[in-house]
Amino acid sequence: MSTDITRRLDAARTAAAAAGVDALLVTPGADLRYLTGFAAMPLERLTCLVLPVEGDPVLVLPRLELAMALEAGVDSHDIVLHGWGETEDPFAAAAAPLEGARRVAVDDHMWAERVFAFRSALPGAEQVLASPVLRGLRLRKTATEVDALREAGAAIDRVHSRVGEWLRPGRTEREVGRDLAEAILAEGHESVDFVIVGSGPNGASPHAEVSDRVIEAGDPVVIDIGGTMPSGYCSDSTRTYVAGGTAPAELVAFYEVLQRAQEAQCAHARPGVTAGSVDTVGRDLIDAAGFGKAFLHRTGHGIGLETHEEPYIVTGNDLVLEPGMAFSIEPGIYLEGKYGARIEDIVVTTDDGLERLNLTSRDLVVID
């Protein structure tokens, strides 16, 4: 990882220079972890990576968190650590290496109060967003990152393969969700990011929260689960189940449409096509079958150190896919008041095609 971090810092400097930026200011979040390997907590005390185009990178952080940064190996990447004390002005400390800077890029998720504090600490510097500088670096995953996503995909697949242990009539969504959350951790994740158990009419809401609804025999159940691995990389996969009994005939019919749409999207997605065209391929099939208005959301989102990041797979996005881009392909059909269904795989574009990172069955699974 040390070599990867050094490469990332060098690439970020090069991209910043090309964008006419003198330095990056990056506070806790995925960008900071990407550039330093340090998963810093977003606390009221300032932690900020100062990455000048010329000069050493400096991580300004509370003195009481120095030990955690050292444990993460931040100092092994030639990053200077500046631990500030309670009576010190951390914004002045972060601004000190940037004397004469005319343009600085702040990370997209920096708290507004910190943006204003840096404006005061660097009154001569224009502030711009860092995403145009960092977007291209994080969009294209390296082999190491793909390995991490592959590991995450296998871990969440193991959870889906165990759904039959917990999903049955008579249990509540909340009870099933609790078991799923425990399994996500047991199968190797560091944290649980979300658990959706949408049974019956709740499955018609794509982002349904678990509830105390009792699952009935024959209920379709949309299960969308994901977490973060110790590597920092995320998993996300959705499968649709039937909790015993017989699947509704209407569901069986539109699920076949949904499955064809997802297969067509996976066959289409490859380097050289646009992100928007992947959405359109599946949406056209679903629309032709009469369910277009029931496909309520985009086809997918990028994934990496965040569950949702670029590229976004939505009609109108003209971004051309390149090798190493990782994203979800997850069309869905939702009939309000009845039930819904979704099939979601994480995929990564290869040199000449696509690799699916989720490998469990995409069929409608009836739990006996």
JOFEN-V547689 format. One record per residue. N is the residue number from 0. RES is the residue in three letters. PHI is phi in degrees with one decimal (NA if undefined). NEAR is the number of other ideal C-beta (glycine too) atoms within 12 Angstrom. D_CENTER is the distance of its C-alpha to the mean C-alpha in whole Angstrom. Layout:
BEGIN
n,res,phi,near,d_center
N,RES,PHI,NEAR,D_CENTER
N,RES,PHI,NEAR,D_CENTER
END
This chain:
BEGIN
n,res,phi,near,d_center
0,MET,NA,25,20
1,SER,-57.4,19,23
2,THR,-63.0,14,23
3,ASP,-62.0,28,20
4,ILE,-64.1,32,20
5,THR,-59.7,22,23
6,ARG,-63.3,20,22
7,ARG,-65.4,39,19
8,LEU,-62.1,37,21
9,ASP,-63.4,21,24
10,ALA,-66.1,25,22
11,ALA,-66.2,39,21
12,ARG,-60.8,29,24
13,THR,-61.2,21,25
14,ALA,-66.5,28,23
15,ALA,-64.9,35,24
16,ALA,-61.0,21,27
17,ALA,-64.4,16,27
18,ALA,-89.5,26,26
19,GLY,73.3,18,29
20,VAL,-105.5,34,27
21,ASP,-83.6,32,29
22,ALA,-164.1,43,26
23,LEU,-105.8,50,22
24,LEU,-119.7,52,22
25,VAL,-126.5,46,19
26,THR,-99.3,42,18
27,PRO,-53.5,34,16
28,GLY,150.1,33,12
29,ALA,-63.4,37,10
30,ASP,-63.5,39,12
31,LEU,-65.9,43,15
32,ARG,-64.5,36,14
33,TYR,-60.5,41,13
34,LEU,-87.4,44,17
35,THR,-126.1,47,18
36,GLY,80.7,34,17
37,PHE,-105.3,39,17
38,ALA,-90.3,31,15
39,ALA,-70.6,34,18
40,MET,-77.6,21,18
41,PRO,-81.8,22,18
42,LEU,-107.1,18,22
43,GLU,-69.5,14,25
44,ARG,-82.5,26,26
45,LEU,-71.1,40,25
46,THR,-121.9,45,22
47,CYS,-153.8,49,22
48,LEU,-84.0,47,22
49,VAL,-105.4,47,25
50,LEU,-117.0,49,24
51,PRO,-77.1,33,27
52,VAL,-60.6,31,28
53,GLU,-123.4,18,31
54,GLY,112.7,21,32
55,ASP,-74.4,21,30
56,PRO,-69.8,39,26
57,VAL,-128.3,36,27
58,LEU,-103.2,45,25
59,VAL,-90.1,45,26
60,LEU,-151.9,42,26
61,PRO,-59.0,28,28
62,ARG,-56.8,23,30
63,LEU,-72.3,16,30
64,GLU,-109.3,29,26
65,LEU,-57.6,23,28
66,ALA,-59.5,16,28
67,MET,-68.7,26,24
68,ALA,-65.4,35,24
69,LEU,-66.2,20,26
70,GLU,-63.3,16,25
71,ALA,-76.9,29,22
72,GLY,79.5,22,24
73,VAL,-59.4,38,23
74,ASP,-69.1,27,27
75,SER,-78.2,20,27
76,HIS,-104.3,31,25
77,ASP,60.3,20,28
78,ILE,-99.2,35,27
79,VAL,-75.4,25,29
80,LEU,-99.7,34,29
81,HIS,-117.5,32,30
82,GLY,-87.9,27,30
83,TRP,-95.6,27,32
84,GLY,-87.8,16,34
85,GLU,-63.1,13,34
86,THR,-98.1,9,37
87,GLU,-89.1,19,35
88,ASP,-87.3,19,34
89,PRO,-68.5,34,30
90,PHE,-70.9,30,30
91,ALA,-65.7,23,33
92,ALA,-64.2,30,32
93,ALA,-70.3,41,29
94,ALA,-78.2,32,31
95,ALA,-54.6,24,34
96,PRO,-73.9,31,33
97,LEU,-112.7,36,32
98,GLU,-57.9,19,36
99,GLY,88.3,18,36
100,ALA,-64.0,33,33
101,ARG,-105.0,19,33
102,ARG,-149.9,27,29
103,VAL,-123.4,40,26
104,ALA,-108.7,43,22
105,VAL,-102.7,40,21
106,ASP,-63.9,39,17
107,ASP,-61.3,29,15
108,HIS,-105.2,23,15
109,MET,-63.6,35,18
110,TRP,-61.1,23,20
111,ALA,-57.8,14,23
112,GLU,-62.9,14,26
113,ARG,-78.7,31,25
114,VAL,-57.9,28,24
115,PHE,-67.9,16,28
116,ALA,-65.2,26,29
117,PHE,-69.6,39,28
118,ARG,-63.5,21,30
119,SER,-74.8,18,33
120,ALA,-73.7,31,33
121,LEU,-127.2,31,32
122,PRO,-64.3,18,35
123,GLY,-93.5,18,35
124,ALA,-109.6,27,32
125,GLU,-72.8,19,30
126,GLN,-102.7,32,26
127,VAL,-132.5,26,24
128,LEU,-78.1,24,20
129,ALA,-83.6,39,18
130,SER,-58.7,27,15
131,PRO,-62.7,24,18
132,VAL,-80.8,38,19
133,LEU,-92.8,42,16
134,ARG,-54.8,28,14
135,GLY,-63.9,24,16
136,LEU,-70.8,36,15
137,ARG,-80.2,37,11
138,LEU,-64.0,32,11
139,ARG,-101.0,29,14
140,LYS,-76.9,38,13
141,THR,-79.5,27,16
142,ALA,-59.2,17,18
143,THR,-64.3,23,17
144,GLU,-67.3,34,13
145,VAL,-63.1,28,13
146,ASP,-59.5,23,15
147,ALA,-65.4,32,13
148,LEU,-68.7,45,10
149,ARG,-63.5,29,14
150,GLU,-63.7,29,15
151,ALA,-64.1,44,12
152,GLY,-62.5,40,12
153,ALA,-65.3,27,16
154,ALA,-65.6,40,16
155,ILE,-73.4,50,14
156,ASP,-60.3,34,17
157,ARG,-63.4,28,19
158,VAL,-68.3,42,18
159,HIS,-59.7,39,19
160,SER,-67.2,24,22
161,ARG,-106.1,27,23
162,VAL,-56.3,38,23
163,GLY,-59.8,25,27
164,GLU,-71.4,18,28
165,TRP,-123.0,32,26
166,LEU,-87.8,40,26
167,ARG,-159.4,28,30
168,PRO,-58.2,24,32
169,GLY,98.5,19,33
170,ARG,-95.1,30,30
171,THR,-89.0,26,28
172,GLU,-57.1,36,24
173,ARG,-64.4,24,24
174,GLU,-65.2,25,26
175,VAL,-64.9,42,24
176,GLY,-61.0,36,20
177,ARG,-62.7,20,22
178,ASP,-64.8,29,23
179,LEU,-62.8,41,19
180,ALA,-61.0,28,18
181,GLU,-63.2,21,21
182,ALA,-69.7,31,20
183,ILE,-57.6,38,16
184,LEU,-70.3,25,18
185,ALA,-63.7,19,21
186,GLU,-89.9,28,19
187,GLY,116.0,26,17
188,HIS,-77.4,36,14
189,GLU,-86.0,22,15
190,SER,-148.7,22,13
191,VAL,-97.3,32,13
192,ASP,-92.1,30,10
193,PHE,-166.3,31,12
194,VAL,-139.6,39,15
195,ILE,-110.2,38,16
196,VAL,-127.5,43,20
197,GLY,-99.8,42,21
198,SER,-97.7,44,25
199,GLY,51.0,33,27
200,PRO,-63.8,25,27
201,ASN,-66.7,37,24
202,GLY,-69.6,44,22
203,ALA,-81.3,28,23
204,SER,-104.3,30,20
205,PRO,-56.1,28,17
206,HIS,-113.3,22,15
207,ALA,-60.0,31,18
208,GLU,-85.1,18,19
209,VAL,-64.2,33,21
210,SER,-133.4,23,24
211,ASP,-91.3,17,28
212,ARG,-63.0,28,29
213,VAL,-83.7,21,31
214,ILE,-73.9,39,29
215,GLU,-106.6,26,32
216,ALA,-60.9,24,34
217,GLY,88.1,24,32
218,ASP,-68.4,40,29
219,PRO,-69.5,47,26
220,VAL,-135.2,51,23
221,VAL,-90.4,49,20
222,ILE,-117.6,51,17
223,ASP,-120.5,45,14
224,ILE,-135.3,47,12
225,GLY,-169.2,41,10
226,GLY,-155.4,38,10
227,THR,-114.0,33,9
228,MET,-84.3,35,12
229,PRO,-55.6,18,15
230,SER,-69.6,29,13
231,GLY,97.1,37,10
232,TYR,-90.6,45,8
233,CYS,-106.4,43,6
234,SER,-116.2,45,8
235,ASP,-170.4,49,8
236,SER,-152.1,49,12
237,THR,-123.6,46,14
238,ARG,-134.2,46,18
239,THR,-113.9,49,21
240,TYR,-122.7,47,24
241,VAL,-122.1,38,28
242,ALA,-84.8,40,29
243,GLY,75.1,24,32
244,GLY,74.2,22,35
245,THR,-116.3,17,35
246,ALA,-67.5,28,32
247,PRO,-57.0,27,33
248,ALA,-59.6,14,34
249,GLU,-62.8,20,33
250,LEU,-63.9,36,29
251,VAL,-58.2,22,30
252,ALA,-66.6,20,31
253,PHE,-78.7,36,28
254,TYR,-67.4,39,26
255,GLU,-63.2,25,28
256,VAL,-63.8,33,27
257,LEU,-60.9,43,23
258,GLN,-65.8,33,23
259,ARG,-64.1,26,25
260,ALA,-64.1,40,23
261,GLN,-66.7,44,20
262,GLU,-62.6,24,22
263,ALA,-64.3,27,23
264,GLN,-65.8,43,20
265,CYS,-67.0,36,19
266,ALA,-70.0,20,22
267,HIS,-80.7,32,22
268,ALA,-69.1,44,19
269,ARG,-169.8,27,20
270,PRO,-56.6,23,20
271,GLY,103.3,20,23
272,VAL,-98.3,27,22
273,THR,-86.2,26,20
274,ALA,-59.5,38,16
275,GLY,-64.1,27,19
276,SER,-68.0,27,21
277,VAL,-64.9,45,19
278,ASP,-62.8,40,18
279,THR,-62.8,30,22
280,VAL,-56.4,31,23
281,GLY,-74.0,43,22
282,ARG,-64.8,37,23
283,ASP,-63.8,24,26
284,LEU,-65.3,30,27
285,ILE,-67.3,37,26
286,ASP,-65.3,21,28
287,ALA,-62.5,16,31
288,ALA,-85.4,24,31
289,GLY,93.5,16,31
290,PHE,-115.2,31,28
291,GLY,-57.2,22,26
292,LYS,-71.2,14,26
293,ALA,-92.7,32,24
294,PHE,-95.0,37,21
295,LEU,-89.4,23,20
296,HIS,-137.7,30,16
297,ARG,-63.9,30,15
298,THR,-71.7,45,14
299,GLY,-174.0,44,11
300,HIS,-143.1,32,7
301,GLY,-67.7,40,6
302,ILE,-149.6,49,4
303,GLY,-179.3,44,5
304,LEU,-75.7,35,6
305,GLU,-125.9,27,3
306,THR,-66.5,35,2
307,HIS,-119.7,25,3
308,GLU,-150.5,33,5
309,GLU,-73.4,33,8
310,PRO,-87.1,41,10
311,TYR,-97.8,29,11
312,ILE,-95.2,45,13
313,VAL,-144.9,30,16
314,THR,-54.2,25,20
315,GLY,101.1,17,21
316,ASN,-81.5,26,18
317,ASP,-88.3,16,20
318,LEU,-59.3,28,18
319,VAL,-85.3,21,19
320,LEU,-66.7,38,17
321,GLU,-129.5,26,18
322,PRO,-55.8,24,18
323,GLY,94.2,30,15
324,MET,-81.0,45,12
325,ALA,-116.3,49,10
326,PHE,-161.8,48,8
327,SER,-92.6,49,9
328,ILE,-123.5,49,13
329,GLU,-143.8,44,14
330,PRO,-65.7,50,17
331,GLY,-146.1,45,19
332,ILE,-129.4,45,22
333,TYR,-133.2,34,23
334,LEU,-103.1,29,27
335,GLU,-55.9,16,27
336,GLY,82.5,13,30
337,LYS,-116.7,23,29
338,TYR,-174.9,39,26
339,GLY,-146.5,43,23
340,ALA,-153.3,48,21
341,ARG,-148.8,49,18
342,ILE,-124.8,45,17
343,GLU,-131.3,45,14
344,ASP,-122.5,41,13
345,ILE,-88.5,46,10
346,VAL,-130.5,43,12
347,VAL,-136.3,43,13
348,THR,-75.6,37,16
349,THR,-101.3,22,19
350,ASP,-62.7,15,22
351,ASP,-135.6,13,24
352,GLY,-174.2,19,21
353,LEU,-150.3,30,18
354,GLU,-117.6,30,17
355,ARG,-83.9,32,16
356,LEU,-100.0,39,14
357,ASN,-114.0,40,15
358,LEU,-123.7,21,19
359,THR,-71.1,31,20
360,SER,-57.3,20,22
361,ARG,-99.2,33,21
362,ASP,-72.0,20,25
363,LEU,-69.2,32,25
364,VAL,-97.4,29,26
365,VAL,-94.5,27,29
366,ILE,-85.2,31,29
367,ASP,-75.4,14,33
END
